[in-house]
Amino acid sequence: MRKKIALVNQRYGAEVNGGSELYCKLYAERLTEWYDVEVITTCALDYTTWENSYPEGVSELNGVTVRRFPVSKKRNKKRFDRLSEKVLNMPVSGEEEEKWIDEQGPYCPACVEYIKEHHKDYHVVIFMTYLYYITAHGVAADMDNAVLLPTAHDEKPIYLKYYRRVFERAKGIIYNTVEEKTLVDSMFSVENTPWIITGIGIDAPDEEQLFSAKEKYGLEDYILYVGRIDESKGCGTLFRYFEEYKKRNGGDLKLVLVGKTVMDIPKRDDIVYLGFVTDEEKFSLTKDARLMVLASEFESLSMIVIESMFYGRPVLLNGKCKVLKGHCTRSNAGLYFENFFEFEGALNYLLNNPDKYAIMRENAKKYVAENYRWDAIMSKLRDFIDNFKA
């Protein structure tokens, strides 16, 4: 008989892109080849408010059963921000930490109660992302088949005392990278917890199937950022560095931005915001960019970095993030920076050394082929699931 497994995530749907939500969708759809897969999630679409958008109940999406529960209360941003300022910057009680997790959301007790009551219906229950309410309360309930896929990185919330019980009560851990495992090992008592490192595969069309960014958008000499345009993603730093770079170096180079914006974008001719685009448009822009740039300090894998390397595009990444720095050093297909002058020097090196740039392009393709193939990832994940003993 096919084993029944559950994947738990805070949001799920065709309209939900990026982060652990897309990660969950890609895993769920592939695992249906071998298992009866059910995704347990909320009715929320917008992560900033957690407002219910999808209908409650059981539905199907691309062969995956989706079980949705309504969020009981929307996030109050002002209250959450005030509480975050306190909880994330000074020692507080366990009660205050739990209040912060509730305010973080999505506040969905019905979802957690369902999992606690029905977890034995599944061979494993894989909770994706340590941070949010459902995982925090679900894994902490100490179920014997709860597996954590934490997408952990070195950020303030992971130091809250509450999360110790989340990591240490998981009966298995699925990591994205070596750096993530090193971080978790250094913070929590998980030495006896079964684990694997998987990551994610790339589903990207061949270059011949894509359009020309020059022909469609009039873009030729540009660096690309893809993702949420947010201060927390380092976009403020990226804007400042790019503006200073152009002031000092001139030239026709543009910064092209793709994704949802939650912050102001400088109004300049050389900063081009294209908004939310289709996958075809994203991949076309990626394969024609000079390089991919990411200034975020907090990443647990970064799919867009892997996609960029798939097309042989070098990357310019924030070296303060160990995961991103690790991609650069292991692949020899990117450079990293920790301040403006390193950003400037690295960008000029990539733009002005065509021979080295060509070598890095080949290194990028090789890195993805060796580490981010779906067949190898699914093989490791299936072995882990099949051999899991509750």
C-alpha positions as CSV (number, residue, x, y, z in Angstrom):
1,M,0.0,0.0,0.0
2,R,1.1,3.6,-0.7
3,K,2.1,5.4,2.4
4,K,0.1,8.5,3.3
5,I,2.1,11.6,4.2
6,A,1.3,15.2,5.1
7,L,3.1,18.4,4.4
8,V,2.2,21.3,6.6
9,N,2.7,24.9,5.5
10,Q,1.2,28.3,6.4
11,R,0.0,29.1,2.8
12,Y,-0.5,26.9,-0.3
13,G,-1.9,27.6,-3.7
14,A,-1.2,28.3,-7.4
15,E,-1.0,32.0,-6.6
16,V,1.5,31.6,-3.8
17,N,5.1,32.0,-5.1
18,G,8.5,31.9,-3.5
19,G,9.8,30.8,-0.1
20,S,8.8,27.7,1.8
21,E,5.4,27.9,0.2
22,L,6.6,27.2,-3.3
23,Y,9.1,24.7,-1.8
24,C,6.2,22.8,-0.3
25,K,4.2,22.8,-3.5
26,L,7.2,21.5,-5.5
27,Y,7.8,18.7,-3.0
28,A,4.1,17.8,-2.7
29,E,3.5,17.5,-6.4
30,R,6.6,15.3,-7.0
31,L,5.9,13.0,-4.0
32,T,2.5,12.1,-5.3
33,E,4.3,9.7,-7.6
34,W,5.1,7.4,-4.6
35,Y,2.8,8.5,-1.8
36,D,-0.7,9.7,-1.1
37,V,0.1,13.3,-0.3
38,E,-2.0,15.7,1.7
39,V,-1.1,19.4,2.3
40,I,-2.4,20.8,5.6
41,T,-2.6,24.6,5.5
42,T,-4.7,27.7,6.1
43,C,-7.2,29.7,4.0
44,A,-4.7,32.6,3.9
45,L,-3.1,34.0,0.8
46,D,-1.5,37.3,2.0
47,Y,1.3,36.7,4.5
48,T,1.1,40.3,5.8
49,T,-2.5,40.0,7.0
50,W,-3.3,36.3,6.9
51,E,-6.7,37.2,5.7
52,N,-8.8,34.2,4.6
53,S,-9.0,34.0,0.8
54,Y,-9.3,30.3,-0.1
55,P,-12.5,28.3,0.9
56,E,-12.3,26.2,3.9
57,G,-12.2,22.4,3.5
58,V,-10.7,19.7,1.2
59,S,-9.8,20.4,-2.4
60,E,-7.3,19.2,-5.0
61,L,-4.5,21.0,-6.8
62,N,-2.3,19.3,-9.4
63,G,-3.0,15.9,-7.9
64,V,-2.4,17.0,-4.3
65,T,-5.1,16.9,-1.7
66,V,-5.2,20.2,0.1
67,R,-6.9,20.5,3.5
68,R,-7.5,24.2,4.5
69,F,-8.5,25.7,7.9
70,P,-9.6,29.3,8.4
71,V,-7.3,31.7,10.2
72,S,-9.1,32.8,13.4
73,K,-7.7,36.4,13.5
74,K,-5.9,38.6,11.0
75,R,-2.5,40.0,11.9
76,N,-2.6,43.4,13.5
77,K,0.6,44.9,12.0
78,K,1.0,47.8,14.5
79,R,0.6,45.5,17.5
80,F,2.9,42.8,16.0
81,D,5.6,45.4,15.2
82,R,5.4,46.8,18.7
83,L,5.6,43.3,20.2
84,S,8.5,42.3,17.9
85,E,10.5,45.3,18.9
86,K,10.3,44.1,22.5
87,V,10.5,40.3,22.1
88,L,13.3,40.2,19.6
89,N,15.5,42.7,21.3
90,M,15.4,41.9,25.0
91,P,14.9,38.9,27.3
92,V,11.2,38.2,27.8
93,S,9.0,35.6,29.5
94,G,7.9,32.4,27.8
95,E,4.4,33.7,27.8
96,E,5.4,36.8,25.9
97,E,7.3,34.7,23.4
98,E,4.2,32.6,22.8
99,K,2.1,35.7,22.4
100,W,4.6,36.9,19.7
101,I,4.3,33.6,17.9
102,D,0.5,33.9,18.0
103,E,0.7,37.5,16.6
104,Q,3.2,36.3,14.0
105,G,0.5,33.9,12.8
106,P,-1.2,32.6,10.9
107,Y,-3.2,32.1,14.0
108,C,-5.1,28.9,13.2
109,P,-5.7,26.7,16.3
110,A,-8.1,24.6,14.3
111,C,-5.3,23.5,12.0
112,V,-3.0,22.6,14.9
113,E,-5.8,20.7,16.7
114,Y,-6.6,18.7,13.5
115,I,-2.9,17.7,13.2
116,K,-2.7,16.6,16.8
117,E,-5.8,14.6,16.6
118,H,-5.1,13.0,13.2
119,H,-1.3,12.8,13.0
120,K,-1.4,9.0,13.2
121,D,-3.3,8.9,9.9
122,Y,0.0,9.7,8.2
123,H,3.3,7.9,8.0
124,V,5.1,11.2,8.5
125,V,3.9,14.8,9.0
126,I,6.5,17.2,7.5
127,F,6.3,20.8,8.9
128,M,7.9,23.3,6.6
129,T,9.5,26.4,8.1
130,Y,10.1,26.6,11.9
131,L,9.0,30.3,12.3
132,Y,5.2,30.4,11.9
133,Y,2.4,29.5,14.3
134,I,1.3,26.2,12.9
135,T,4.8,24.6,12.9
136,A,5.8,26.2,16.2
137,H,2.8,24.8,18.0
138,G,2.5,21.6,15.9
139,V,6.0,20.3,16.3
140,A,6.2,21.5,19.9
141,A,3.2,19.2,20.6
142,D,5.8,16.3,20.6
143,M,4.1,14.0,18.1
144,D,6.0,10.8,17.3
145,N,6.0,11.3,13.5
146,A,6.6,15.1,13.2
147,V,9.5,15.9,10.9
148,L,10.8,19.5,10.6
149,L,12.0,21.1,7.5
150,P,13.1,24.3,9.2
151,T,14.5,26.6,6.5
152,A,16.5,28.0,9.4
153,H,19.0,30.9,9.2
154,D,20.7,33.1,11.7
155,E,18.0,35.6,12.6
156,K,16.6,37.0,15.8
157,P,13.5,34.8,16.2
158,I,15.5,31.6,16.2
159,Y,17.1,32.7,19.5
160,L,13.8,32.7,21.3
161,K,13.6,30.0,24.0
162,Y,10.4,28.7,22.6
163,Y,12.0,27.4,19.4
164,R,14.3,25.1,21.4
165,R,11.3,22.8,22.0
166,V,10.4,23.0,18.3
167,F,13.8,21.8,17.1
168,E,14.4,19.4,19.9
169,R,11.0,17.7,19.7
170,A,11.2,17.1,16.0
171,K,11.7,13.4,15.2
172,G,13.5,14.1,12.0
173,I,15.0,17.2,10.3
174,I,15.3,17.9,6.6
175,Y,18.0,20.6,5.9
176,N,18.5,22.7,2.8
177,T,22.2,23.2,3.1
178,V,25.3,22.2,5.1
179,E,25.3,25.8,6.6
180,E,21.8,25.3,7.9
181,K,22.7,22.1,9.6
182,T,25.8,23.6,11.1
183,L,23.7,26.5,12.5
184,V,21.1,24.2,14.0
185,D,23.7,21.8,15.5
186,S,25.4,24.8,17.2
187,M,22.1,26.0,18.8
188,F,20.1,22.9,19.7
189,S,20.5,19.4,21.1
190,V,19.7,17.5,17.9
191,E,22.7,15.2,17.7
192,N,20.5,12.1,17.9
193,T,17.8,13.3,15.6
194,P,17.7,11.6,12.1
195,W,18.5,14.1,9.3
196,I,19.2,14.6,5.6
197,I,20.3,17.5,3.5
198,T,18.1,17.7,0.3
199,G,17.6,21.2,-1.1
200,I,15.5,21.7,-4.1
201,G,15.6,20.9,-7.8
202,I,15.2,23.2,-10.7
203,D,12.4,23.1,-13.2
204,A,13.5,25.6,-15.8
205,P,12.9,25.6,-19.6
206,D,15.8,25.5,-22.0
207,E,17.0,28.8,-23.2
208,E,15.7,28.2,-26.7
209,Q,12.1,28.1,-25.3
210,L,12.4,31.6,-23.8
211,F,12.1,35.1,-25.3
212,S,14.6,37.8,-25.5
213,A,14.6,40.4,-22.7
214,K,16.0,42.9,-25.1
215,E,13.2,42.4,-27.6
216,K,10.4,42.3,-25.1
217,Y,11.5,44.9,-22.5
218,G,14.3,46.8,-24.3
219,L,16.7,45.5,-21.6
220,E,20.3,44.7,-22.5
221,D,22.9,45.6,-19.9
222,Y,21.4,44.8,-16.5
223,I,21.7,43.0,-13.2
224,L,18.6,41.3,-11.9
225,Y,16.9,41.0,-8.5
226,V,14.0,38.6,-8.1
227,G,12.0,38.3,-4.9
228,R,10.0,40.3,-2.4
229,I,11.2,43.9,-2.5
230,D,11.5,44.4,1.2
231,E,13.9,46.0,3.6
232,S,14.1,42.6,5.4
233,K,15.5,41.2,2.1
234,G,18.3,43.8,2.0
235,C,16.7,45.8,-0.8
236,G,17.3,49.1,0.9
237,T,21.0,48.2,1.0
238,L,20.9,47.1,-2.6
239,F,19.3,50.4,-3.7
240,R,21.9,52.5,-1.8
241,Y,24.8,50.4,-3.1
242,F,23.6,50.5,-6.7
243,E,23.0,54.3,-6.6
244,E,26.5,54.9,-5.2
245,Y,28.0,52.5,-7.8
246,K,26.5,54.4,-10.7
247,K,27.6,57.7,-9.2
248,R,31.2,56.5,-9.0
249,N,31.3,54.4,-12.2
250,G,28.6,55.7,-14.6
251,G,27.7,53.6,-17.6
252,D,24.5,52.2,-18.9
253,L,24.1,49.3,-16.4
254,K,20.5,48.9,-15.0
255,L,19.1,47.2,-11.9
256,V,16.0,45.3,-12.8
257,L,13.6,44.3,-10.1
258,V,11.0,41.5,-10.2
259,G,8.5,40.6,-7.4
260,K,6.0,42.0,-5.0
261,T,7.0,45.3,-3.5
262,V,6.4,46.3,0.2
263,M,8.8,49.3,0.2
264,D,9.4,52.4,-1.9
265,I,11.7,51.9,-5.0
266,P,13.9,54.8,-6.0
267,K,12.6,56.7,-9.0
268,R,15.6,56.4,-11.4
269,D,15.9,55.6,-15.1
270,D,18.5,52.9,-14.3
271,I,16.3,51.1,-11.8
272,V,13.5,49.2,-13.6
273,Y,10.6,47.7,-11.7
274,L,8.7,45.1,-13.7
275,G,6.3,43.9,-10.9
276,F,5.0,40.4,-10.6
277,V,5.9,38.4,-13.7
278,T,5.1,34.9,-15.0
279,D,7.6,32.1,-14.7
280,E,8.4,32.4,-18.4
281,E,9.2,36.0,-18.0
282,K,11.3,35.4,-14.9
283,F,13.4,32.8,-16.5
284,S,13.8,34.9,-19.7
285,L,15.0,37.8,-17.6
286,T,17.3,35.6,-15.7
287,K,19.0,34.0,-18.7
288,D,19.7,37.4,-20.3
289,A,20.9,39.2,-17.1
290,R,24.6,39.9,-16.7
291,L,24.3,38.5,-13.2
292,M,21.9,37.9,-10.3
293,V,22.2,40.1,-7.2
294,L,20.9,39.4,-3.7
295,A,21.6,41.6,-0.6
296,S,19.6,39.6,1.9
297,E,21.4,38.5,5.1
298,F,18.9,35.8,5.9
299,E,18.5,32.9,3.4
300,S,18.2,29.2,4.0
301,L,18.7,28.2,0.3
302,S,17.6,30.8,-2.2
303,M,15.9,29.2,-5.2
304,I,16.6,32.2,-7.4
305,V,20.3,31.8,-6.9
306,I,20.1,28.2,-8.1
307,E,17.9,29.2,-11.1
308,S,20.4,31.9,-12.1
309,M,23.2,29.4,-12.0
310,F,21.1,26.9,-14.1
311,Y,21.3,29.5,-16.9
312,G,25.0,30.0,-16.3
313,R,24.6,33.4,-14.7
314,P,27.1,34.3,-12.0
315,V,25.8,35.7,-8.7
316,L,26.7,38.6,-6.5
317,L,25.5,37.9,-2.9
318,N,25.6,39.2,0.6
319,G,28.6,37.5,2.3
320,K,27.0,38.1,5.8
321,C,24.6,35.2,4.9
322,K,26.5,32.0,5.4
323,V,24.3,30.1,3.1
324,L,24.8,32.5,0.2
325,K,28.5,32.7,0.9
326,G,28.6,28.9,0.8
327,H,27.0,28.9,-2.7
328,C,29.8,31.2,-3.9
329,T,32.7,29.3,-2.4
330,R,31.4,25.8,-3.3
331,S,30.5,26.7,-6.9
332,N,33.2,29.2,-7.8
333,A,30.4,30.8,-9.7
334,G,29.8,34.0,-7.7
335,L,31.3,36.7,-5.5
336,Y,30.1,38.1,-2.2
337,F,30.2,41.4,-0.4
338,E,29.8,42.8,3.1
339,N,30.1,46.5,2.4
340,F,29.8,48.9,-0.5
341,F,33.4,48.8,-1.6
342,E,33.3,45.0,-1.8
343,F,30.1,45.3,-3.8
344,E,31.7,47.8,-6.2
345,G,34.9,45.7,-6.6
346,A,33.0,42.4,-7.1
347,L,30.6,44.0,-9.6
348,N,33.4,45.5,-11.6
349,Y,35.3,42.3,-11.6
350,L,32.4,40.4,-13.0
351,L,31.6,43.0,-15.6
352,N,35.2,43.7,-16.7
353,N,36.9,40.3,-16.8
354,P,35.2,38.4,-19.7
355,D,37.6,35.4,-19.5
356,K,37.0,34.8,-15.7
357,Y,33.2,35.6,-16.3
358,A,33.0,32.8,-18.9
359,I,34.7,30.3,-16.5
360,M,32.2,31.3,-13.7
361,R,29.3,30.7,-16.1
362,E,30.5,27.1,-16.7
363,N,31.1,26.6,-13.0
364,A,27.5,27.8,-12.3
365,K,26.0,25.2,-14.7
366,K,28.1,22.4,-13.3
367,Y,27.2,23.3,-9.7
368,V,23.5,23.0,-10.4
369,A,23.9,19.8,-12.3
370,E,25.8,18.2,-9.5
371,N,23.7,19.4,-6.6
372,Y,20.2,20.3,-7.6
373,R,18.8,17.6,-9.8
374,W,15.3,16.5,-8.8
375,D,15.9,12.8,-9.3
376,A,18.8,12.8,-6.7
377,I,16.8,15.0,-4.3
378,M,13.7,12.8,-4.5
379,S,15.7,9.6,-4.0
380,K,17.2,11.0,-0.8
381,L,13.8,12.2,0.5
382,R,12.1,8.9,-0.3
383,D,14.8,6.9,1.5
384,F,14.3,9.2,4.5
385,I,10.5,8.9,4.5
386,D,10.4,5.1,3.9
387,N,12.9,4.3,6.6
388,F,11.3,6.7,9.1
389,K,10.1,4.9,12.2
390,A,7.7,6.7,14.5
